[in-house]
């Protein structure tokens, strides 16, 4: 983001009389922020004069522009201080904005209201059990970087609980919520924490032990595609794999996650079959008639400009990049590879996560589902599109990034070495 692109935004907002909210504002470079403070001051001074003299129409914006100003213009900024890749706002810029600190939300009340919205009649009691489980999990389970017990995780589980409620409206509500909590959270829990988590669930939901169920259509299709690699003619090398129960279970868990989260992290050490899991799921979905297309990028092998695009500061010429081109082609079904008939289109980001590139994906991974480029173009993540991030760990990821995606954690013991040995033989 350059000071020239910021200038264009302020000129547009001032003349339209609109409000502008700049998210992650402190990710802009300090050299640009120092100029932005002058641009904001031009606008605020013009608003002050306009309130005193409504007959005045034109105002100077810097040395080059004279614009009609509207008194309804407003600017707001949001930021998370203290994260990697963030800068401290200059004092002259801080003075132009009124600060407002956010309080910690009462998640139990939010949980109760969402349960009622999903059709649960005993929402008050269930919300207490829900938050007690998450509170105890946060304090008793090991401190893993990919664990998230916050509001976004709560909302995802509640959506899943609502889906299960609609599937079986006559089932006991306690049983439905317990099933959602167990089935949604166990895929992300490391093997040492599973007994603790299951013990907490059994204590809070005594006598409830519903059967673990998966989408059997996906399960059977995955088994068939694993055994017969020629079943689906996808453009990828043939997969010489084994139909192991633990492996197929991970495929089914990923399918369930992608139903409720549009962004998913697949985490595991090298050789834990991360790539094979999503590739087999793509084959299984295509086999049952849900045509699936995907594209793979290693975000660490290119620069940020090569990933998201850049604008020439002198000519103002926009240069497209790998991710922006890929997402635009998927959203608009262009480029010759993507069509309206495809049920799923996946963007696979296969590489280490660090704040320098992943923070720009925050608006894609949250409920906005938008990639905003420096050229002011906004590329939507459509209903058929999903973001899958294949990583070995989330050591460098910020809490803001972790909370935005679902997690499928593949332990070393989940699949093991035996299937690889058998396939090699």
N, C-alpha and C positions, 0 to 999 in steps of 0.2 A: 504494500500500500504506500504510494508516494503522496507528497503534499499536494500534487496537482490533481490526483484522483479524489482526494479528500475535498479539495476546493470545489470540484464539480458537484459533489454530493451536497455541500453546504449551499451552493448557488441554487440547486434544484429545490431543496427543502425550504429555503428562505422565500423563493418566489411562489412556491405552491402553498405556503402557510402550513406545511405538514410537520408532523413529529418524526424524528429519526432516533432510533435506538441502536447504538454501536456496541455490539456484543464483543467480549474479550478485547476491550479497547486497549489495554496495556500490552498487547502483543505487537502493537505498532512500534517501529523503531523510534528511539529517543530523538533522533535528528528530525524526524517527521512530526513528532508530537510538539516540539518547540514551535514549529510553524503553525500547527493546528490551533494552538492557543491564540495566535493573532487572528486566525480566520473566525474562530468562535466569538472573539471579542468584537469584531466588525459587526456580526449579526446581532449580538446582544445590545451593543450601543445603538444600532439602528432601531431595534424594538423599543428601547427606552425613549428615543427621540419621537418615534411614531406614536407612542402613548401620550406624549406631551403635546404633539402637534399632528393630529390625524390627517391634516390636509397635505402634508409632505408625502411625496410618492417615491421619488428616486433617491437611492443611497449609494455611497461609494463602498465597494467591496475590494479592498486592496488598491493597487495603482492602476489596474487594467479594466476593472468592471464597474459598471453603474447599473444597479438592478432595482426593480420594484420590490419592496419588502412587505411581507404580511405579518401582522402582529401575532397571529396564532402559531408562528413557527416555534419549535421546541426541540431541544437536543438532550438525549439521555445516554448514559454509558453504563455498562456492567462489566465487572472484572473480578478475577480471582487473584488477589495479591500473593506473592511468595512462591509461585510455581516456576518451574524452569521455562526459559524463553520469554519471561515477562519483564517489563521495565517499570521503574518507578516513575510516576507521573510528575512532570515539572511543577514547581510550586505555583507559577503563574497560570497554569492550566487548572490545577486543583481549585484555585480561588474562584474560577468561573462556574463551578458546579457545586450544588448543595449535596453533601454526602448523606447517604441513608444506609444504615447497617441493617442487615436482614436477621431476623430471629430464627431460632431452630423451630421447625414446624412440629405441631403435636400430631405425630404420625398415626397414633391410635384413633383419633377422631376422623382423620382422612380415610383410614382403613375401614372404620365403621360405616362411613357414608358410601364408600365404594362398594362394600359388601351389600348394603341395602339397594344400591343402584343395580347390582348384578342379580338381585332377587332373593337374597338371603333374609329370612325373617328373624333369625337369632343373631343379628349382626353385632350387637353390643358385646355379647359373651365371646363370640368368635374372634372379634378384633382384639380382645384382651389376650386370648390364647396365642393369636398370631404374633403380637408384638412381644409377648413374653418369650416365645421361641426365638425370635430374632435377637432380642436383647441378650438372652443366655448364649446363643450361638456366637454373638460378637465377643463375649467375654471369655467363653470356655474353649472355643475352637482355636486352633493355631492361627497365627497372624499371617495369612497368605495375602499377597498383593491383589490377587484376583477375587478375593471375597468382597462382596458388597451386600450390606444389610440395610441399605438406605431406602429412600422413598421410591426411586426408580425400580429397584428390585421388588419392593412391595407391590407396586402397581402391576408389574408383569405377572406376579403370582396371582393377584386378584383377577386379572383378565383370564388367566388359565382356569381359576376356580369358577368363574362365571361360565366359561365354555363347558366345563364338566357338569355344572348345575343344569345347563340347558340340555345337555345330552342325556342326563338321568334326573329329571325333575322330582321323582318320587324317592330318591335316595336320601338318607339321613344327612343333614347339612354338615354335621361334625365330621362325617366320613368323607364328604366331598372336599372340604377344606384341607383335611389331613392328607388326602391323596395328592392334592395340588401342591402342598408344601413339600411333601416327600419327593414326588416325581420331578418337580421343577428344580429343587436344590441339590439333590444327590449327584447329578452330572458334573457339578463344579467342585465338589468336595474331595479333598485328597484322601487317600486310602486310610491314613492313620486317624482321620477325624470322623470317618463314617460311623464307627460304633458309638461315639459320643453324640453325634447328631441324631442317630436313630434312637438312642436312649432318651434324649430330650423329647422327641416326638411321642414315644410310647408313654412317657410320664404325663405329658400334657393332653394326650388323646388316649386314655386307658381303654382297652378293649377294642380299639379300632385298628384293624390290620387288613385293609383292602388289598386285593391282588394287584401287583404291578402290571399295568397294561400298556401296550404300545400300539401304534397304527399297524395292524397286522398286514394290511395291503403293502405297506412299505417294507415290512419285515420279510414277507415272502418274496417280494420282488428283489430285495437285496440278496437273499439267499440264492435265488435263481441266477442273478447277474454275476454273483461271485463264482458259482459253479460253471456257468457258460459265458465266457467273456465275449463271444461273438453274438450274443443275444441283442445287444444294442450297438448300432454302428456309430458311436460317438467318435469325434476326431481326437483320439488320444491313443497312446500305446495300449496293447492288450494287457489286461490285469491278470497275472498269474497268482491268485490269492485263494485262501481257504475260507469256507463258510463256518468260522468259529462263532460260538454263541456270544462271547464277550465282544468280539468285533462287530457283529451284526447289531448287538445292543447299542453300541456307540453310534452306529449309523441311524438307528431308530430314535435315539436321544437327540441327535442333531436335527432330525426332521421335526421333532416336537418343538425344539427351541426356535427353529425358523418360522414356526407358525405364530409365535407370540412376540418374537424379537426380530427386527429387520437388520440388526447388526449382531454378529456372534463372533466371539474369540474361540478358536480351537487351540488349546494350550497343551504342550507335551514336549518331552525331550526328543532329540533326534532319533529316528527309528521307531517311534511309538505309533506310527501309521496315521498321522494327522492328515496327510494329503490323500491317502487311500480311502479314508472315511468319507470325505466329501465327494471324491470322485465316484465312489460306489453309490452314494446317495443320488448323484446326478444321473447315473445310469439307471438306478431303480425308478426314479421319478419318470424318466423318459420311457422306460419299459411299460409302466402302467398308464401311459397316455398323457403325462404331465411333462411336455417337452421342456428340457432345461438346457440353457446356454450359459457359458461362463467365459471370463477372460482373467488371466493371471498377471499380476504385476509384482515385482520386488521393489517396494518404495525406497529401499536403502541404496539401490544401485543407480539412482538418478537424483539430481538436485531438486529442490522445491519448485524452481521455475520450470524444470522439465516434467515435474509431476502435475502441477496445477495450471501452468501457463504464466506468461509474463507480458508486460507491456513496455514497449520501447519508450523511454522517457523523452526522447527527442521527437520522434515521428508519430508517437501515440498509436503505433501499429501493434495490434494484439497478436501474440504468438501462442497458438494452442499447444497443449501438452498431452501426455499419455492418459492420465486419469480423467481430465476434463473431456477429451475426445471420446473415451470409452463410455463414460456415463451419459454423455449426450446421445451417442448412438443407441445405447440401450433404452433411454427414455423416449426417444423419437422413433425407435425401430428402423434405424437407417444403417448405412455402411455395408449392406449386403449380408450381414451375419445374423441380425436380429429381426424377428417378425412378431406380429400381433398374436400369432398362434402359440407362441412360447409362453408357458405358464410361469416359468421362473427364469430370471436372468441374474447371475451372480457375479459380483466383483470380488475376485480373490486377491487379497493383499498378503503375499507370502514373504514376510521379512520382519526383522526386529522392529518393535515399537519404540519410538522416542518422541518427546513433546514437539520437536522441531517440525515434524510433518503431520503427526496424528492430530494435533490440536486444531488444524484447519479442517478436520473432518468432524469436529464436534457437532456442527449444525446438521450434518448428514446423519449422524448416529443418534441424535435425540429426536424429539417429536416434530421438529421442523422439517426434517427429511429434505434438506436443501443444501446443495453445494454452491456457495456464493463466490464467484471469481472476482479478480481485481478489475476486470472489464465491466463489472456490474451485472453480468449475466448470472441468472439463478437456475441451476439445473436440478430438477426434482428427482427424488428417489421414488419411482412409481410403485404401485402396489405389487408388481411382479418382480421388482428388483430387491436384492439382498446384498449385504456387505459381510463377507467372511474374512476374518483376519487370522492367519495361521502363524502362530508365534511359539517360541520356546518358553518365554516367561513374560511377565508384565512388570519387570523390575523398574523400568524407566517410565512407566505410564503414570500419569497423575490420577488422583481419585475421580476427577471429573470425567476422564476418559473411561476408566474401569466401570463406572456406574452406568455408562450409556450402552453397554453391550451385554448380551447373554454370554455365558461361559460354558464351554464343554471342555472339561479337564480330563486328559487321558493319562492315567497313572501307568507307570512302567509295568505293573502287574495286571492291568485290565486286559491286555491282549497277549503280552509276553513274547518270548522269543520262539516258541515252538511252531506257530503258524509260518513264520519266515523260514525256519529250518525245513519244514515240510514242503513249502513252495519251492525252495531252492533245490531240494532233492528231486 
